[in-house]
Amino acid sequence: MNSVLPGDLVGKSSELKAGSGTYEDGDSIYATIMGVRDVRSSYINIVPVKSVYIPREGDQVIGIVTDIDQSLWVVDIKAPAPSVLHANDTPWKVDFGNTVNFLTVGDAVLARIKSYDDVGRIQITMGDRSSRKINSGYVIEIMTTRVAKVIGKEGAVVNAIKKVTGCRIFIGQNGRVWIDGESAGISKAVMAVKRVEREDISVEDIEKMLG
């Protein structure tokens, strides 16, 4: 595999089929995005180096606070535009102008997509029981295109990592992963998540690797 830029020649249609992130022009196949060249089952794909998250209402995400206003926070969720978290969409009673005492720049939160409108405005909410401010552990990033792979069918992959490492793990649909537990377990969990992101690996292999 090798890195490519949009417009780079990545293969010949006489030898390969154009997959995701590519297009054909005559006998040539070109990249449409920046990423890594990946050939599988006669298809050539370009895997994005940094995948962008497209919000869907109801998705659970992990956001990082990037700015603060009198009654809201601006939160990065790896989407094309920042999201907004209003004070009345939190579990706290926040007086006007007092937002900095609840969340500050750099804080991480578990939240849910409240709305995403036609002009790209995004609102998130912490108004359900699963949402919270993250006060411990680590947040790492994976490609959004790998989220389902790291979770596994019916949660089999992430549950295996939780069981062996003893960690709490939350995987946001936006490609951020919160891992919390003992330091040794966190290190193992991070290694396992990143390996699953990169490679095809079975639950059994995960258990052997971490056991």
DRENKOLBA-696898 format. One record per atom (N, C-alpha, C): residue in three letters; atom name; x, y, z. Coordinates in steps of 0.02 Angstrom, whole numbers, always signed. Layout:
<sites>
SITE   residu   atome       px       py       pz
SITE      ALA      CA        X        Y        Z
...
</sites>
This chain:
<sites>
SITE   residu   atome       px       py       pz
SITE      MET       N      +42      -60       +0
SITE      MET      CA       +0       +0       +0
SITE      MET       C      +44      +62       +0
SITE      ASN       N      +21     +117      -32
SITE      ASN      CA      +57     +179      -33
SITE      ASN       C       +9     +238      -34
SITE      SER       N      +34     +295      -11
SITE      SER      CA       -8     +355       -6
SITE      SER       C      -18     +386      -74
SITE      VAL       N      -78     +414      -86
SITE      VAL      CA      -93     +447     -149
SITE      VAL       C     -131     +511     -136
SITE      LEU       N     -131     +556     -187
SITE      LEU      CA     -168     +618     -184
SITE      LEU       C     -223     +617     -237
SITE      PRO       N     -275     +659     -230
SITE      PRO      CA     -327     +662     -282
SITE      PRO       C     -297     +675     -351
SITE      GLY       N     -318     +635     -400
SITE      GLY      CA     -293     +642     -468
SITE      GLY       C     -234     +597     -484
SITE      ASP       N     -205     +564     -433
SITE      ASP      CA     -149     +519     -446
SITE      ASP       C     -172     +457     -484
SITE      LEU       N     -131     +434     -529
SITE      LEU      CA     -144     +371     -564
SITE      LEU       C     -131     +314     -515
SITE      VAL       N     -181     +270     -505
SITE      VAL      CA     -172     +216     -456
SITE      VAL       C     -177     +146     -487
SITE      GLY       N     -197     +141     -550
SITE      GLY      CA     -201      +75     -580
SITE      GLY       C     -230      +77     -651
SITE      LYS       N     -233      +18     -681
SITE      LYS      CA     -261      +10     -749
SITE      LYS       C     -324      -32     -745
SITE      SER       N     -376      -10     -781
SITE      SER      CA     -440      -46     -779
SITE      SER       C     -435     -114     -814
SITE      SER       N     -383     -125     -853
SITE      SER      CA     -372     -191     -884
SITE      SER       C     -346     -241     -832
SITE      GLU       N     -322     -216     -776
SITE      GLU      CA     -294     -260     -724
SITE      GLU       C     -336     -261     -660
SITE      LEU       N     -369     -205     -646
SITE      LEU      CA     -406     -198     -583
SITE      LEU       C     -473     -164     -596
SITE      LYS       N     -518     -170     -546
SITE      LYS      CA     -582     -136     -549
SITE      LYS       C     -580      -75     -503
SITE      ALA       N     -612      -21     -525
SITE      ALA      CA     -614      +40     -485
SITE      ALA       C     -659      +31     -424
SITE      GLY       N     -632      +42     -365
SITE      GLY      CA     -672      +36     -304
SITE      GLY       C     -684     +104     -273
SITE      SER       N     -695     +105     -207
SITE      SER      CA     -711     +168     -173
SITE      SER       C     -651     +216     -175
SITE      GLY       N     -667     +280     -184
SITE      GLY      CA     -614     +330     -185
SITE      GLY       C     -576     +334     -251
SITE      THR       N     -605     +304     -305
SITE      THR      CA     -571     +304     -370
SITE      THR       C     -621     +318     -426
SITE      TYR       N     -595     +333     -485
SITE      TYR      CA     -637     +338     -545
SITE      TYR       C     -596     +316     -605
SITE      GLU       N     -632     +293     -657
SITE      GLU      CA     -600     +271     -719
SITE      GLU       C     -601     +325     -772
SITE      ASP       N     -548     +329     -810
SITE      ASP      CA     -544     +373     -868
SITE      ASP       C     -506     +335     -922
SITE      GLY       N     -543     +307     -969
SITE      GLY      CA     -512     +263    -1019
SITE      GLY       C     -488     +199     -985
SITE      ASP       N     -424     +184     -994
SITE      ASP      CA     -396     +123     -964
SITE      ASP       C     -362     +138     -897
SITE      SER       N     -370     +200     -873
SITE      SER      CA     -335     +220     -812
SITE      SER       C     -383     +229     -754
SITE      ILE       N     -359     +216     -694
SITE      ILE      CA     -397     +225     -633
SITE      ILE       C     -360     +277     -591
SITE      TYR       N     -398     +329     -569
SITE      TYR      CA     -368     +384     -532
SITE      TYR       C     -400     +389     -462
SITE      ALA       N     -362     +418     -416
SITE      ALA      CA     -388     +430     -348
SITE      ALA       C     -431     +493     -348
SITE      THR       N     -485     +491     -310
SITE      THR      CA     -527     +550     -301
SITE      THR       C     -516     +583     -233
SITE      ILE       N     -480     +549     -188
SITE      ILE      CA     -468     +575     -121
SITE      ILE       C     -396     +562     -101
SITE      MET       N     -374     +596      -49
SITE      MET      CA     -309     +581      -19
SITE      MET       C     -316     +521      +26
SITE      GLY       N     -271     +473      +19
SITE      GLY      CA     -276     +414      +60
SITE      GLY       C     -222     +363      +45
SITE      VAL       N     -238     +301      +59
SITE      VAL      CA     -191     +245      +50
SITE      VAL       C     -219     +196       +0
SITE      ARG       N     -177     +176      -49
SITE      ARG      CA     -196     +128     -101
SITE      ARG       C     -203      +59      -70
SITE      ASP       N     -260      +27      -84
SITE      ASP      CA     -274      -39      -54
SITE      ASP       C     -308      -83     -106
SITE      VAL       N     -277     -139     -123
SITE      VAL      CA     -305     -185     -173
SITE      VAL       C     -332     -247     -138
SITE      ARG       N     -397     -261     -149
SITE      ARG      CA     -429     -320     -120
SITE      ARG       C     -477     -349     -170
SITE      SER       N     -472     -414     -182
SITE      SER      CA     -518     -451     -226
SITE      SER       C     -526     -417     -293
SITE      SER       N     -470     -398     -323
SITE      SER      CA     -468     -367     -390
SITE      SER       C     -493     -295     -392
SITE      TYR       N     -514     -268     -335
SITE      TYR      CA     -536     -198     -332
SITE      TYR       C     -481     -155     -302
SITE      ILE       N     -472      -96     -330
SITE      ILE      CA     -426      -49     -300
SITE      ILE       C     -467       +6     -265
SITE      ASN       N     -452      +15     -202
SITE      ASN      CA     -487      +65     -161
SITE      ASN       C     -437     +114     -132
SITE      ILE       N     -461     +174     -118
SITE      ILE      CA     -421     +222      -82
SITE      ILE       C     -452     +232      -13
SITE      VAL       N     -416     +212      +37
SITE      VAL      CA     -440     +218     +106
SITE      VAL       C     -422     +288     +131
SITE      PRO       N     -470     +328     +152
SITE      PRO      CA     -455     +397     +173
SITE      PRO       C     -406     +399     +231
SITE      VAL       N     -359     +445     +229
SITE      VAL      CA     -312     +454     +284
SITE      VAL       C     -348     +480     +345
SITE      LYS       N     -391     +529     +335
SITE      LYS      CA     -432     +555     +390
SITE      LYS       C     -504     +558     +364
SITE      SER       N     -545     +515     +390
SITE      SER      CA     -614     +512     +366
SITE      SER       C     -656     +563     +404
SITE      VAL       N     -702     +595     +368
SITE      VAL      CA     -746     +645     +397
SITE      VAL       C     -811     +612     +418
SITE      TYR       N     -836     +631     +476
SITE      TYR      CA     -899     +603     +502
SITE      TYR       C     -958     +645     +477
SITE      ILE       N    -1007     +612     +448
SITE      ILE      CA    -1068     +644     +426
SITE      ILE       C    -1122     +630     +479
SITE      PRO       N    -1144     +681     +515
SITE      PRO      CA    -1190     +669     +571
SITE      PRO       C    -1258     +641     +549
SITE      ARG       N    -1285     +600     +593
SITE      ARG      CA    -1354     +575     +586
SITE      ARG       C    -1389     +585     +653
SITE      GLU       N    -1450     +609     +650
SITE      GLU      CA    -1487     +622     +712
SITE      GLU       C    -1492     +558     +754
SITE      GLY       N    -1475     +564     +817
SITE      GLY      CA    -1477     +507     +863
SITE      GLY       C    -1410     +472     +872
SITE      ASP       N    -1361     +485     +830
SITE      ASP      CA    -1295     +454     +838
SITE      ASP       C    -1264     +475     +904
SITE      GLN       N    -1230     +428     +936
SITE      GLN      CA    -1189     +444     +994
SITE      GLN       C    -1119     +461     +971
SITE      VAL       N    -1092     +516     +997
SITE      VAL      CA    -1027     +539     +976
SITE      VAL       C     -985     +561    +1036
SITE      ILE       N     -920     +568    +1024
SITE      ILE      CA     -875     +597    +1073
SITE      ILE       C     -850     +663    +1044
SITE      GLY       N     -862     +717    +1081
SITE      GLY      CA     -843     +783    +1057
SITE      GLY       C     -790     +815    +1101
SITE      ILE       N     -752     +862    +1072
SITE      ILE      CA     -701     +899    +1109
SITE      ILE       C     -720     +973    +1106
SITE      VAL       N     -725    +1005    +1164
SITE      VAL      CA     -743    +1075    +1167
SITE      VAL       C     -687    +1118    +1138
SITE      THR       N     -705    +1163    +1091
SITE      THR      CA     -656    +1206    +1059
SITE      THR       C     -667    +1280    +1072
SITE      ASP       N     -727    +1298    +1096
SITE      ASP      CA     -741    +1369    +1110
SITE      ASP       C     -801    +1373    +1159
SITE      ILE       N     -806    +1429    +1193
SITE      ILE      CA     -858    +1438    +1243
SITE      ILE       C     -892    +1506    +1232
SITE      ASP       N     -958    +1507    +1239
SITE      ASP      CA     -996    +1569    +1236
SITE      ASP       C    -1036    +1576    +1301
SITE      GLN       N    -1076    +1627    +1305
SITE      GLN      CA    -1114    +1641    +1367
SITE      GLN       C    -1163    +1585    +1384
SITE      SER       N    -1192    +1553    +1333
SITE      SER      CA    -1243    +1503    +1346
SITE      SER       C    -1234    +1439    +1307
SITE      LEU       N    -1174    +1429    +1278
SITE      LEU      CA    -1163    +1370    +1237
SITE      LEU       C    -1088    +1355    +1231
SITE      TRP       N    -1075    +1295    +1206
SITE      TRP      CA    -1007    +1274    +1191
SITE      TRP       C    -1003    +1254    +1117
SITE      VAL       N     -947    +1268    +1086
SITE      VAL      CA     -933    +1243    +1018
SITE      VAL       C     -892    +1180    +1026
SITE      VAL       N     -915    +1126     +992
SITE      VAL      CA     -886    +1060    +1003
SITE      VAL       C     -865    +1028     +937
SITE      ASP       N     -803    +1005     +934
SITE      ASP      CA     -779     +970     +874
SITE      ASP       C     -800     +897     +878
SITE      ILE       N     -835     +873     +827
SITE      ILE      CA     -855     +802     +825
SITE      ILE       C     -829     +768     +761
SITE      LYS       N     -777     +797     +731
SITE      LYS      CA     -746     +770     +669
SITE      LYS       C     -794     +775     +610
SITE      ALA       N     -842     +821     +613
SITE      ALA      CA     -889     +831     +558
SITE      ALA       C     -864     +888     +514
SITE      PRO       N     -897     +899     +457
SITE      PRO      CA     -875     +954     +413
SITE      PRO       C     -878    +1023     +446
SITE      ALA       N     -919    +1031     +497
SITE      ALA      CA     -925    +1094     +534
SITE      ALA       C     -929    +1079     +608
SITE      PRO       N     -911    +1128     +651
SITE      PRO      CA     -918    +1117     +723
SITE      PRO       C     -991    +1109     +743
SITE      SER       N    -1002    +1077     +799
SITE      SER      CA    -1069    +1070     +826
SITE      SER       C    -1077    +1119     +884
SITE      VAL       N    -1140    +1129     +903
SITE      VAL      CA    -1156    +1174     +959
SITE      VAL       C    -1192    +1135    +1013
SITE      LEU       N    -1170    +1145    +1075
SITE      LEU      CA    -1203    +1116    +1133
SITE      LEU       C    -1230    +1173    +1175
SITE      HIS       N    -1297    +1180    +1177
SITE      HIS      CA    -1328    +1233    +1216
SITE      HIS       C    -1331    +1212    +1290
SITE      ALA       N    -1328    +1262    +1333
SITE      ALA      CA    -1330    +1249    +1405
SITE      ALA       C    -1392    +1211    +1426
SITE      ASN       N    -1449    +1224    +1392
SITE      ASN      CA    -1511    +1190    +1411
SITE      ASN       C    -1514    +1119    +1384
SITE      ASP       N    -1462    +1097    +1348
SITE      ASP      CA    -1459    +1028    +1325
SITE      ASP       C    -1408     +988    +1365
SITE      THR       N    -1397    +1008    +1427
SITE      THR      CA    -1351     +973    +1472
SITE      THR       C    -1389     +952    +1535
SITE      PRO       N    -1360     +909    +1576
SITE      PRO      CA    -1393     +888    +1638
SITE      PRO       C    -1384     +939    +1694
SITE      TRP       N    -1351     +995    +1680
SITE      TRP      CA    -1335    +1044    +1732
SITE      TRP       C    -1379    +1106    +1727
SITE      LYS       N    -1386    +1141    +1783
SITE      LYS      CA    -1419    +1206    +1783
SITE      LYS       C    -1365    +1259    +1774
SITE      VAL       N    -1359    +1284    +1713
SITE      VAL      CA    -1305    +1330    +1695
SITE      VAL       C    -1332    +1401    +1690
SITE      ASP       N    -1310    +1444    +1734
SITE      ASP      CA    -1330    +1514    +1730
SITE      ASP       C    -1296    +1548    +1671
SITE      PHE       N    -1328    +1598    +1643
SITE      PHE      CA    -1301    +1634    +1586
SITE      PHE       C    -1232    +1663    +1604
SITE      GLY       N    -1182    +1650    +1561
SITE      GLY      CA    -1115    +1674    +1573
SITE      GLY       C    -1073    +1630    +1618
SITE      ASN       N    -1102    +1573    +1641
SITE      ASN      CA    -1066    +1529    +1687
SITE      ASN       C    -1044    +1464    +1653
SITE      THR       N    -1046    +1462    +1588
SITE      THR      CA    -1030    +1399    +1552
SITE      THR       C     -960    +1373    +1566
SITE      VAL       N     -912    +1418    +1575
SITE      VAL      CA     -843    +1397    +1584
SITE      VAL       C     -833    +1356    +1647
SITE      ASN       N     -878    +1361    +1695
SITE      ASN      CA     -872    +1323    +1757
SITE      ASN       C     -897    +1251    +1750
SITE      PHE       N     -925    +1235    +1692
SITE      PHE      CA     -950    +1167    +1680
SITE      PHE       C     -908    +1129    +1628
SITE      LEU       N     -892    +1162    +1574
SITE      LEU      CA     -849    +1134    +1522
SITE      LEU       C     -802    +1188    +1497
SITE      THR       N     -740    +1170    +1486
SITE      THR      CA     -692    +1218    +1459
SITE      THR       C     -658    +1190    +1398
SITE      VAL       N     -620    +1231    +1363
SITE      VAL      CA     -587    +1210    +1301
SITE      VAL       C     -542    +1149    +1315
SITE      GLY       N     -549    +1098    +1274
SITE      GLY      CA     -510    +1036    +1282
SITE      GLY       C     -547     +980    +1316
SITE      ASP       N     -602     +997    +1351
SITE      ASP      CA     -641     +944    +1384
SITE      ASP       C     -675     +899    +1331
SITE      ALA       N     -683     +836    +1350
SITE      ALA      CA     -716     +788    +1306
SITE      ALA       C     -783     +768    +1335
SITE      VAL       N     -833     +758    +1292
SITE      VAL      CA     -900     +739    +1314
SITE      VAL       C     -928     +682    +1272
SITE      LEU       N     -968     +640    +1304
SITE      LEU      CA    -1010     +592    +1268
SITE      LEU       C    -1076     +627    +1256
SITE      ALA       N    -1098     +629    +1194
SITE      ALA      CA    -1159     +665    +1178
SITE      ALA       C    -1196     +629    +1122
SITE      ARG       N    -1251     +659    +1101
SITE      ARG      CA    -1292     +630    +1048
SITE      ARG       C    -1310     +685     +998
SITE      ILE       N    -1314     +667     +934
SITE      ILE      CA    -1334     +715     +883
SITE      ILE       C    -1408     +732     +893
SITE      LYS       N    -1422     +796     +905
SITE      LYS      CA    -1491     +819     +913
SITE      LYS       C    -1521     +838     +846
SITE      SER       N    -1483     +873     +805
SITE      SER      CA    -1507     +894     +739
SITE      SER       C    -1449     +910     +693
SITE      TYR       N    -1463     +901     +628
SITE      TYR      CA    -1414     +917     +575
SITE      TYR       C    -1456     +941     +516
SITE      ASP       N    -1455    +1006     +504
SITE      ASP      CA    -1502    +1033     +454
SITE      ASP       C    -1471    +1038     +384
SITE      ASP       N    -1511    +1062     +338
SITE      ASP      CA    -1491    +1064     +267
SITE      ASP       C    -1433    +1111     +252
SITE      VAL       N    -1420    +1158     +296
SITE      VAL      CA    -1365    +1204     +284
SITE      VAL       C    -1303    +1186     +326
SITE      GLY       N    -1305    +1126     +356
SITE      GLY      CA    -1247    +1100     +391
SITE      GLY       C    -1239    +1119     +463
SITE      ARG       N    -1290    +1150     +494
SITE      ARG      CA    -1285    +1166     +565
SITE      ARG       C    -1298    +1104     +607
SITE      ILE       N    -1256    +1095     +656
SITE      ILE      CA    -1259    +1034     +697
SITE      ILE       C    -1271    +1053     +770
SITE      GLN       N    -1320    +1022     +801
SITE      GLN      CA    -1331    +1030     +873
SITE      GLN       C    -1323     +962     +906
SITE      ILE       N    -1289     +961     +963
SITE      ILE      CA    -1284     +899    +1002
SITE      ILE       C    -1317     +910    +1069
SITE      THR       N    -1331     +855    +1103
SITE      THR      CA    -1364     +858    +1168
SITE      THR       C    -1332     +809    +1216
SITE      MET       N    -1332     +828    +1280
SITE      MET      CA    -1311     +783    +1334
SITE      MET       C    -1371     +768    +1378
SITE      GLY       N    -1430     +768    +1347
SITE      GLY      CA    -1492     +762    +1384
SITE      GLY       C    -1516     +691    +1395
SITE      ASP       N    -1472     +640    +1386
SITE      ASP      CA    -1494     +572    +1403
SITE      ASP       C    -1445     +541    +1452
SITE      ARG       N    -1463     +484    +1479
SITE      ARG      CA    -1426     +454    +1535
SITE      ARG       C    -1357     +429    +1514
SITE      SER       N    -1348     +415    +1450
SITE      SER      CA    -1283     +389    +1427
SITE      SER       C    -1232     +445    +1414
SITE      SER       N    -1254     +507    +1412
SITE      SER      CA    -1209     +563    +1399
SITE      SER       C    -1176     +586    +1464
SITE      ARG       N    -1114     +613    +1456
SITE      ARG      CA    -1078     +636    +1515
SITE      ARG       C    -1015     +674    +1494
SITE      LYS       N     -986     +709    +1542
SITE      LYS      CA     -920     +737    +1533
SITE      LYS       C     -870     +681    +1548
SITE      ILE       N     -818     +676    +1508
SITE      ILE      CA     -767     +625    +1518
SITE      ILE       C     -714     +653    +1565
SITE      ASN       N     -707     +621    +1624
SITE      ASN      CA     -661     +645    +1675
SITE      ASN       C     -601     +600    +1686
SITE      SER       N     -599     +543    +1652
SITE      SER      CA     -544     +496    +1662
SITE      SER       C     -532     +457    +1598
SITE      GLY       N     -479     +417    +1599
SITE      GLY      CA     -465     +375    +1541
SITE      GLY       C     -434     +414    +1483
SITE      TYR       N     -438     +383    +1424
SITE      TYR      CA     -408     +412    +1364
SITE      TYR       C     -458     +412    +1307
SITE      VAL       N     -452     +461    +1264
SITE      VAL      CA     -491     +463    +1202
SITE      VAL       C     -442     +456    +1144
SITE      ILE       N     -454     +407    +1101
SITE      ILE      CA     -413     +397    +1041
SITE      ILE       C     -459     +403     +980
SITE      GLU       N     -428     +409     +922
SITE      GLU      CA     -467     +416     +860
SITE      GLU       C     -453     +358     +813
SITE      ILE       N     -507     +336     +781
SITE      ILE      CA     -502     +287     +727
SITE      ILE       C     -539     +316     +667
SITE      MET       N     -530     +286     +609
SITE      MET      CA     -565     +309     +550
SITE      MET       C     -639     +293     +557
SITE      THR       N     -682     +340     +537
SITE      THR      CA     -754     +328     +543
SITE      THR       C     -776     +268     +502
SITE      THR       N     -740     +253     +448
SITE      THR      CA     -757     +196     +407
SITE      THR       C     -741     +130     +441
SITE      ARG       N     -706     +132     +498
SITE      ARG      CA     -687      +72     +534
SITE      ARG       C     -727      +61     +598
SITE      VAL       N     -774     +106     +613
SITE      VAL      CA     -811     +101     +675
SITE      VAL       C     -848      +35     +681
SITE      ALA       N     -885      +16     +629
SITE      ALA      CA     -923      -46     +632
SITE      ALA       C     -877     -106     +640
SITE      LYS       N     -819     -103     +609
SITE      LYS      CA     -770     -158     +613
SITE      LYS       C     -744     -166     +684
SITE      VAL       N     -730     -110     +718
SITE      VAL      CA     -704     -114     +786
SITE      VAL       C     -758     -136     +835
SITE      ILE       N     -820     -117     +822
SITE      ILE      CA     -875     -141     +864
SITE      ILE       C     -887     -216     +853
SITE      GLY       N     -888     -237     +790
SITE      GLY      CA     -900     -307     +774
SITE      GLY       C     -973     -324     +773
SITE      LYS       N     -989     -382     +745
SITE      LYS      CA    -1058     -404     +740
SITE      LYS       C    -1087     -414     +809
SITE      GLU       N    -1143     -378     +823
SITE      GLU      CA    -1177     -380     +888
SITE      GLU       C    -1128     -363     +945
SITE      GLY       N    -1078     -321     +930
SITE      GLY      CA    -1031     -298     +981
SITE      GLY       C     -979     -348    +1001
SITE      ALA       N     -969     -401     +961
SITE      ALA      CA     -925     -456     +981
SITE      ALA       C     -852     -434     +989
SITE      VAL       N     -828     -391     +945
SITE      VAL      CA     -758     -371     +948
SITE      VAL       C     -744     -327    +1008
SITE      VAL       N     -782     -273    +1016
SITE      VAL      CA     -770     -228    +1072
SITE      VAL       C     -783     -263    +1138
SITE      ASN       N     -832     -307    +1141
SITE      ASN      CA     -846     -343    +1203
SITE      ASN       C     -788     -389    +1222
SITE      ALA       N     -756     -419    +1172
SITE      ALA      CA     -698     -461    +1186
SITE      ALA       C     -641     -420    +1215
SITE      ILE       N     -630     -360    +1187
SITE      ILE      CA     -577     -316    +1213
SITE      ILE       C     -594     -294    +1284
SITE      LYS       N     -657     -278    +1297
SITE      LYS      CA     -677     -259    +1365
SITE      LYS       C     -665     -315    +1414
SITE      LYS       N     -684     -375    +1395
SITE      LYS      CA     -679     -433    +1440
SITE      LYS       C     -607     -447    +1459
SITE      VAL       N     -562     -447    +1411
SITE      VAL      CA     -492     -465    +1424
SITE      VAL       C     -455     -409    +1461
SITE      THR       N     -471     -346    +1446
SITE      THR      CA     -433     -290    +1475
SITE      THR       C     -465     -263    +1538
SITE      GLY       N     -529     -278    +1550
SITE      GLY      CA     -564     -251    +1608
SITE      GLY       C     -580     -177    +1602
SITE      CYS       N     -579     -151    +1541
SITE      CYS      CA     -591      -79    +1529
SITE      CYS       C     -663      -65    +1509
SITE      ARG       N     -684       -5    +1525
SITE      ARG      CA     -745      +22    +1495
SITE      ARG       C     -725      +52    +1428
SITE      ILE       N     -763      +37    +1376
SITE      ILE      CA     -747      +63    +1309
SITE      ILE       C     -812      +89    +1277
SITE      PHE       N     -809     +151    +1254
SITE      PHE      CA     -865     +180    +1218
SITE      PHE       C     -840     +202    +1150
SITE      ILE       N     -873     +178    +1097
SITE      ILE      CA     -853     +195    +1028
SITE      ILE       C     -905     +241     +998
SITE      GLY       N     -886     +304     +986
SITE      GLY      CA     -932     +351     +955
SITE      GLY       C     -937     +338     +880
SITE      GLN       N     -995     +353     +852
SITE      GLN      CA    -1004     +345     +781
SITE      GLN       C     -959     +392     +740
SITE      ASN       N     -930     +441     +773
SITE      ASN      CA     -886     +489     +738
SITE      ASN       C     -813     +468     +740
SITE      GLY       N     -799     +407     +762
SITE      GLY      CA     -731     +382     +759
SITE      GLY       C     -686     +400     +817
SITE      ARG       N     -716     +422     +872
SITE      ARG      CA     -678     +432     +934
SITE      ARG       C     -696     +376     +983
SITE      VAL       N     -646     +352    +1019
SITE      VAL      CA     -655     +296    +1065
SITE      VAL       C     -631     +316    +1134
SITE      TRP       N     -675     +309    +1184
SITE      TRP      CA     -656     +322    +1253
SITE      TRP       C     -640     +256    +1287
SITE      ILE       N     -581     +253    +1319
SITE      ILE      CA     -559     +192    +1353
SITE      ILE       C     -540     +211    +1424
SITE      ASP       N     -570     +177    +1473
SITE      ASP      CA     -558     +194    +1543
SITE      ASP       C     -548     +130    +1584
SITE      GLY       N     -499     +131    +1629
SITE      GLY      CA     -485      +73    +1670
SITE      GLY       C     -417      +79    +1702
SITE      GLU       N     -388      +22    +1722
SITE      GLU      CA     -320      +23    +1748
SITE      GLU       C     -271      +37    +1691
SITE      SER       N     -213      +66    +1707
SITE      SER      CA     -167      +88    +1655
SITE      SER       C     -144      +31    +1610
SITE      ALA       N     -130      -28    +1639
SITE      ALA      CA     -108      -85    +1599
SITE      ALA       C     -163     -107    +1551
SITE      GLY       N     -225     -108    +1576
SITE      GLY      CA     -281     -127    +1534
SITE      GLY       C     -293      -77    +1478
SITE      ILE       N     -287      -12    +1494
SITE      ILE      CA     -296      +39    +1442
SITE      ILE       C     -245      +30    +1387
SITE      SER       N     -182      +17    +1405
SITE      SER      CA     -130       +8    +1354
SITE      SER       C     -146      -50    +1308
SITE      LYS       N     -170     -105    +1337
SITE      LYS      CA     -188     -163    +1297
SITE      LYS       C     -249     -148    +1252
SITE      ALA       N     -297     -113    +1281
SITE      ALA      CA     -358      -97    +1243
SITE      ALA       C     -342      -52    +1183
SITE      VAL       N     -300       -1    +1195
SITE      VAL      CA     -281      +44    +1140
SITE      VAL       C     -246       +4    +1085
SITE      MET       N     -200      -39    +1103
SITE      MET      CA     -165      -80    +1054
SITE      MET       C     -213     -123    +1014
SITE      ALA       N     -262     -153    +1049
SITE      ALA      CA     -310     -197    +1015
SITE      ALA       C     -355     -159     +968
SITE      VAL       N     -380     -101     +990
SITE      VAL      CA     -425      -61     +948
SITE      VAL       C     -388      -39     +884
SITE      LYS       N     -326      -15     +891
SITE      LYS      CA     -289       +8     +833
SITE      LYS       C     -272      -50     +786
SITE      ARG       N     -260     -109     +814
SITE      ARG      CA     -245     -166     +771
SITE      ARG       C     -307     -188     +732
SITE      VAL       N     -364     -190     +767
SITE      VAL      CA     -426     -208     +732
SITE      VAL       C     -442     -157     +678
SITE      GLU       N     -428      -93     +691
SITE      GLU      CA     -439      -42     +641
SITE      GLU       C     -397      -56     +578
SITE      ARG       N     -335      -78     +587
SITE      ARG      CA     -289      -88     +531
SITE      ARG       C     -297     -154     +495
SITE      GLU       N     -314     -207     +533
SITE      GLU      CA     -310     -275     +506
SITE      GLU       C     -376     -313     +514
SITE      ASP       N     -382     -367     +475
SITE      ASP      CA     -436     -414     +485
SITE      ASP       C     -414     -464     +539
SITE      ILE       N     -446     -462     +596
SITE      ILE      CA     -426     -504     +652
SITE      ILE       C     -488     -531     +687
SITE      SER       N     -487     -594     +706
SITE      SER      CA     -546     -626     +736
SITE      SER       C     -548     -613     +811
SITE      VAL       N     -607     -626     +840
SITE      VAL      CA     -615     -620     +912
SITE      VAL       C     -567     -666     +948
SITE      GLU       N     -558     -726     +922
SITE      GLU      CA     -513     -775     +952
SITE      GLU       C     -442     -749     +951
SITE      ASP       N     -421     -717     +897
SITE      ASP      CA     -353     -689     +893
SITE      ASP       C     -344     -632     +942
SITE      ILE       N     -397     -593     +951
SITE      ILE      CA     -393     -538    +1001
SITE      ILE       C     -382     -566    +1070
SITE      GLU       N     -420     -617    +1087
SITE      GLU      CA     -414     -647    +1154
SITE      GLU       C     -345     -677    +1165
SITE      LYS       N     -317     -709    +1113
SITE      LYS      CA     -249     -737    +1118
SITE      LYS       C     -197     -681    +1125
SITE      MET       N     -206     -628    +1087
SITE      MET      CA     -158     -573    +1087
SITE      MET       C     -156     -539    +1155
SITE      LEU       N     -214     -531    +1186
SITE      LEU      CA     -219     -494    +1248
SITE      LEU       C     -215     -538    +1310
SITE      GLY       N     -224     -603    +1302
SITE      GLY      CA     -229     -648    +1359
SITE      GLY       C     -164     -658    +1397
</sites>
